[in-house]
Structures are given as C-alpha cells and as structure tokens.
Amino acid sequence: MTNKRLHLTFPEQLVQQPIISHMVKEHGVEVNIRRADVDEHVGWMVLELSGSDEAMGAAVEWLRGQGIQVNDPDGDIVAG
C-alpha cells in the first residue's frame, strides 16, 4: 500500500457534496484528512491518500473529473 499527500481545492458548487465519501467507495482508497478549511463559497483540504498505485491514480483522476483542483501540498502538512 502506498501513501500520497494531496492538496484539494473545491469550487463553490461542490463544497456541500460528499466528494471524499464517494471517492473512497468508488476507488477503495483510504483517506486521512490532515487539514481543511471549508465555508459556503470555497474549500480546501490536505489529505493523505492510501491504496494501490492504480487505485490512487484512478481516485485522483476522478477528483479532477469532478472539478476539484488537485496539487502536491508543498510542506503544508501537520507533522505526526
């Protein structure tokens, strides 16, 4: 099992949707949310994604297909 850290940015129309829940169910990955800030207009999240390389790649592409911006977190991780 591989781990990957991601920074997600959610547009306003997706802020109240259960995107992470759907991603976990559809792609069989595990998620550890490290940091997040969400309001009614925009949201962002730093998370650790765990699973096979194939499942994680499919999950990231699925997120992008939903309209979520996916980037590397560039050191924006809480240690531990």
Stockholm file with secondary structure:
# STOCKHOLM 1.0

chainA/1-80         MTNKRLHLTFPEQLVQQPIISHMVKEHGVEVNIRRADVDEHVGWMVLELSGSDEAMGAAVEWLRGQGIQVNDPDGDIVAG
#=GR chainA/1-80 SS CEEEEEEEEECGGGTTSCHHHHHHHHHCCEEEEEEEEECSSCEEEEEEEEECHHHHHHHHHHHHHTTCEEECCTTCCCCC
#=GC SS_cons        CEEEEEEEEECGGGTTSCHHHHHHHHHCCEEEEEEEEECSSCEEEEEEEEECHHHHHHHHHHHHHTTCEEECCTTCCCCC
//
